[in-house]
Amino acid sequence: MYQNWIDLGLKKGITDLEVFAVRNKSLKLSVYQNKLDQHVQSDVESITIRGIYDNKLSTVRFENLSDVHVDQLLDALKANAKALTVVEPAIIYEGSKSYPEVKDELFDFGSIPVTKKIDLLKDLEQQILANPFVTQVQSTMYQEVDTETTLVNSKGLHLSRHNTYAYAYAIGVFQKEEDIKTAYDIKLAKNFDEFDAKQMAEATIKKGVSSLGGTSMKSGEYPVVFSNEMFADILEVFTSIFSGEAAYRNMTFLKDKVNQQIAGKDINLIDDPLHPDAHFKTGFDDEGVACSKRYVVENGVFKGFNHNLKTASIFKEEPTGNGFRGGISTTNFYLEPHEKDFDTLISDIQDGVYITDLVGLHAGVKTVSGEFSLQASGFKIKNGKVDHPVKMIVISGNFFDAINHVKGIGSDLKFGLSGIGSPSVYIESLMIGGEA
């Protein structure tokens, strides 16, 4: 079918044509007070056609295939190209020399009865509610996703990829006297048998109960340790500074700093589409460019930007396999872990802070300058040990300064749902705003 569309487009005078199709099947369930309150099932195929006409790259997108008149869409693509006034590289990719083999489990979550999934949620909810500090469970969610992607173009490229996964979590409300906290722990699985309601409940309860009874602390500069999850969230906010698009638009501090030292020598930031610990693996980007492991920062030296076809052409460099969703994205981007376990990492901190929660990561961050000021909570570190919980603090600093003052990196690498990963990170000093 797609080849017929391409043939028709070429007959209409379109120089090159590409069809990018994504079929996304999903199931979403939620339970509240032991009753199913949401059951949403979807099966959607979206298609993007990109074509070069009059040396301009134009795009049309649609979802409902039954209503599609391809002839009209191709005419619309030509009309869009004629209307374009921006002169940018127009490229349909001929393909990479080779593509990595993706070894990933493809579990059919649809083969598991829906009743079993609902029972998992009910069990998770009840086990959390059994804790004396829990006043309610706001919601208990399960979602599974099955995505198939196909890319075909007029240059003979024909690629496909397939990914399946599911995740579940419950949001518990914890209370101790007047102190109220919410907590949850997302479990992502590549096989339904990986879900264990007891373990999931224990992880949520540990997060919730440990955060109760927090107090503020005196303002000042302190050694700060970010949990693996929180430093991954910080990295996610700053991924845009490594984008060729940001460099092209002068929206990154790094524009003229390729091959320069931008961080401490212990810092290695890596983009690895096939990392064995990552939840998602991919062999090619949405433009058909092969993905591969790359050091974006190696021993503190910035090695170069992530590029899609357009920015690679502008900067006269090779595309890096980061062209996704019409822009530039990382694949599995992470801070390389070291060998210290968490207890060893914090053992020399006499008076510091362990950050386990950050609020306002987008509003409180200036990605170009690196400045950040964020509401935070976590735990006081005293005499090399995690002590009591702290809350109502604000942590401030500069990302570029922070990665030049890293005193320790943990061994506890963890990837989030976003594909960003990090171990725990010990920063020499950051400003904490709390009590006067």
Number of C-alpha atoms within 10 A of each C-alpha: 5 16 16 10 19 22 14 16 26 18 10 14 12 22 17 22 28 27 21 21 22 19 16 17 17 19 18 17 20 23 24 18 15 16 11 15 12 13 14 10 12 11 12 14 17 15 20 16 24 22 30 23 23 14 17 22 25 23 18 16 14 14 15 10 12 6 8 11 9 15 13 10 17 25 14 15 23 24 13 16 19 15 10 12 8 7 9 14 15 19 18 21 18 14 18 13 7 10 16 13 9 14 11 16 12 13 16 15 20 13 8 10 9 14 9 10 19 21 15 20 27 21 18 27 27 17 17 27 20 12 15 11 19 20 16 20 22 14 17 26 22 23 19 22 19 20 17 15 18 18 22 21 26 21 13 12 15 15 17 15 15 17 19 23 22 22 18 25 24 26 21 27 22 26 20 15 8 7 12 16 17 20 19 21 19 17 20 20 17 21 15 18 7 11 18 13 22 14 13 20 25 16 17 21 26 13 19 23 20 14 26 22 17 18 18 16 17 11 15 14 15 18 20 26 32 23 23 24 21 21 24 27 19 19 19 19 16 19 16 21 22 24 25 27 22 20 20 13 9 14 17 21 16 19 18 11 13 15 13 14 16 20 22 19 15 20 21 19 24 21 24 21 27 22 17 11 12 21 21 20 22 24 22 26 22 21 25 27 24 21 25 18 16 17 18 20 25 21 16 20 21 21 19 22 26 28 26 26 24 19 25 18 16 14 14 9 13 14 22 24 28 28 25 16 10 9 16 26 20 26 29 24 28 28 25 19 22 17 12 16 14 19 12 13 20 27 14 14 20 15 14 26 28 25 24 20 18 20 13 12 17 13 10 14 21 16 19 16 14 17 15 20 21 21 18 21 24 26 23 24 23 17 14 16 19 18 15 16 21 23 21 15 21 19 22 19 17 16 21 15 16 18 20 18 17 20 18 20 27 24 18 18 20 20 20 19 13 15 21 26 29 29 27 30 29 26 20 19 19 21 16 25 21 17 12 7
